[in-house]
Amino acid sequence: MHAIYNGMSAGELGGAVWRKSQRSNSQGACVEIARISADTVAMRNSRDPQGPALICQRDAIVALMTGLRDGEFDDLAD
């Protein structure tokens, strides 16, 4: 595998097991997520599986998920 960097093609993340929420809509406009290593997570647009991947530290994903659960971003869905 090549060096992992933000914006790289998601297709270059060989072996990544991509998942999306069961709550995703049927039109396929979904975000998919994959664990790349113990401390790295990647996200991609399901409509563009070879497109750019957003590479995040696991701690950042945990903080985002905690904020989502706590309703910190509810105003974005209004």
Summary of the structure (lengths in Angstrom):
residues: 78
radius of gyration: 13.2
end to end distance: 40.6
largest distance: 40.6
contacts: 177
relative contact order: 0.20
helix: 24%
strand: 27%
